[in-house]
Amino acid sequence: MNNLQLNRAQTTEIIFSNCRRSVCNPPELPDIKRVTIIIILGVTITNHLSISEHVSGVIRKCAQSLHALKILRSHGMCDDALDVIYKAVIIAKVLYAIPAWWGYTAASDRQKLDAFIRRGVRFK
């Protein structure tokens, strides 16, 4: 009608479900892949609306960046520059889209994020 066609090669389907109830899923559509984890605008969401994998991925990436900052410090970079890089890189990664996914975090995810931020503050 509007000359729009669905690109089936790039289309995925996710069915959100309650982990406490077992619900019969509808049949799979041909040529459309069904997934349990999807990345929407850089935020990883599972089919149970869990953000644990996103939090773990963010912490893993930020830990790598924090290690790089430690190496820069050992090579003599000044503390002011390290502070600017820390805020621009690590804090920005943690805060990206946080209003969208914070409500779906579990208490353990929040503890992991708090522990990582405390470790970063000790670094500074």
N, C-alpha and C positions, 0 to 999 in steps of 0.2 A: 504494500500500500504506500509506504513512504520510502521505498527502495532500501529498506534496512534488512539486513540478513544476519542471523546469528552465526558467529564464528564458532562452530562446534569444537574445533581443535583447541581453542583457548578457553572454553567454557567448563567450569567445574560446578558441582552441586554439593551442598552440605545440608544435612538435615540436623537441626538442633533438637536435642532430646533431653529429657530429665533422666539423670542417672539412677534415680530411685525407682522409676517405672520402666517396664519393658513394653515398648510400643512397636507394633508391626509397621515397618517402613514401607513406603510405597515402592512399586517396582522401579528398577533403574531405567532411565531413558537411554535409547540407543545413541551411541557416539558422544555421550556426555559422561565424564568421569565423576564418580562420587568420592568425596574425600571426607576425612574426619578432622583435618586441620586445614585452616585457610588463613592466608595472610591478606588482611585488608588494610591498605594504606600503611603498611609497615608494622601492623599490630597482628600478632599471631593469636588466633582464636580457635578453640577446639569445638567439637560438636556438643559438648556439655557446658558451653559458655565459660570455660576455664581459661584463665590467663597465665597459668603457671609456666607454660612453655615460653611465653613471651617474656615473663620476668626472668626466667633462667637465661634466656638468650641475651637479654639486655645486660644482665650482670656479667655474663661471660665476655661480651664485647667490651664492656667498661673495664673489666679487670685487665684485659689485654692493653687497653689504652692507659690504665693506671701504671702498668708495668713499664710501658714506654716512657711515661713521665718520670718514673724512678730512674730510668737509664739516663734521661736528659738531665736530671738533677745530679747524677753522679759524674756527668761530663761537664758540669759547671754552669748550667743555666740558672739565672737568678730566680728567686722565689716569686717575685711579682709576675714574671712571665709565665711561670709554672701555674700560678693561681689563675691567670687569665685563660690559659689553655685548659685547665681543669674545668672551669666553668663553661667554656665554649664547647668542649667536646663531651666530657663525661656527664655533667649535670644536664646538658641539652639532650643527650641520649636517654637519660632516665626520665626526664620530664616530657619527652615527645608524646603527644596525644594522651597524656595521663588523665585528663578529665573524662575521656571516653572509656578507659579501661579500669580505672581505679575502683569503681564500684563492684567489679567482678573479681577482685583479688581476694584470696583467702588470707587468713591471719598469718599463715606460714610465709606467704609471698611478701606480705608487708614487713615481717620480721627480717626476711632476706634483704629487702631493699634498705631497711633501716640499718642493718649491720654493714652493708656495703657502703652506705653514705658515711657512717661513723668511721669506717676504715679509711675512707678518702679524706675525711676531715683530719684524722691523725696524720695522714701523709703531708698535708699542708703544713 
